[in-house]
């Protein structure tokens, strides 16, 4: 590796390091499983490496990186929507991802809470992609509506409406399952 390449790699690492955890969580939320999340994460890093000069000049690199990831995910989903074959293996059993992620629950210690998380995950999966995305980005990842607007390109008013409707629908689904009580 020549010194210029080494310097470019070091700068890339320094610029991205503060955003890597958030980007990986977003890739996992978008894809729903570890193998696809890792692929998406790596694809995006590979895609933005040549654009390092653009990354250096950004004031808010985190939102830009998330937008690149979101757009890449949507583009891939559209491209492979009809060609995709999903083989469910043991590593893709619902809830299995939660066991292996750091900071998540140990299902043996707290099976009831894990069951609630799995019910919420199933309820989220019944929402439209737009509603699920806004709930995951806002309520799960803590993005502000203005940041979600930058990522998705949807107007803030539309995002507020989607968030409200998605939460209402989740309440209905979870109440029907007995998971949520409006009391």
C-alpha positions, 0 to 999 in steps of 0.5 A: 500500500503506498503512503497516499492510499494509507493516508486515505484509508486512515482518514476514511476510518477517522471520518466513519468511526463515530457513525459505524454503530448507528449505520450498522443498526440502521442496516439491521433495522432495514434488512431484519437479519444479520447476513443481509445487514452485513452485506448492506453495511459493507456495500455502503462503505464500499460505495462511499469510499471513493466519495471521501472528499464529499464526506470530509466537506459535510457538516452532518455526515451521519444523516448523509451516510444514513441517506446513502444507506437507505437509498442503497437499500431501496434500490437493491430491494427494487432491483431484486424484488422479483428475483429474491429467494429466501431460505430460512435457516436456523440463524434467521429464526425470528428473535435469533438475531436478538440473542446474538446482538450485544446489549440485548436480552438473554432469552433464558433470563427474561422469556416474557420480555423477549416474547413481547419484543417478538410480538412487536417485531411481528406487528411492525412487519404487518405495517407498510414499508413507509410506516415501518421505516418511520417508526423504526427510524424515529422510535427505535433509532432516535432520529428526529423527523428532520433527519428522517426527511433528509434520509427518505426525502419525504416531507416532515408533515407526511412523516408525522402522519405516517408516524401517528398512523403507524403507532395507532396501528401498532396499538391496535395489533398489540391490543388484539394480541393482548400485549398492549393495554390502553389502560 
